[in-house]
């Protein structure tokens, strides 16, 4: 029995030794060359040479910081408003400049109005009790009868009563001699104590032929006395405007 036990222990020991050799050889195939053990080393394990490391890699540079926010100058015209509010605007200087410019324009306008009044006159106020003989139709009819009476081949072709007094325009009459003869027409006897103004010029009729053209205004004599210069200036302006429009 003792002999059997000894044989069993010997077989177990042999199996352990064989397993160790297989394990050592397997590790040696994967671990690389085995360094020689220096003399006097007590370790029973084989030393394994580790592979050399490559060159050290440089660490990446830190990212650049974000750009700083723009700073508005202290004298900025517009203040930065918080969300939900309106920006405050300093218009003091601009408002003063606009007021100054407005004053200049008003002064120029007043000067232009003054010059226009001096050259054109102002619209005349129509008398409230103006007799019916100074109406548009009455003046037209009286002048046409006078032309026929005096033998003029003339006729009233337009009336301008947009302002006081009415002005009659026509063709076939207009020289100084014509005007002197008109004063003697019986058809105008109703206007014997009134005043009138006559203008005459040469125009162009059909086929470019020269024609005599005229303008006649009839109004109360009292108006000539009271508003002589103002009346004459305004009538002259109105006649010139009509002549320019007909060219």
Helices and strands as residue ranges (DSSP letters): H 2-31, H 92-120, G 132-134, H 136-150, E 155-160, E 167-171, H 176-182, G 186-191, E 195-204, G 206-208, E 210-219, H 221-226, H 228-246
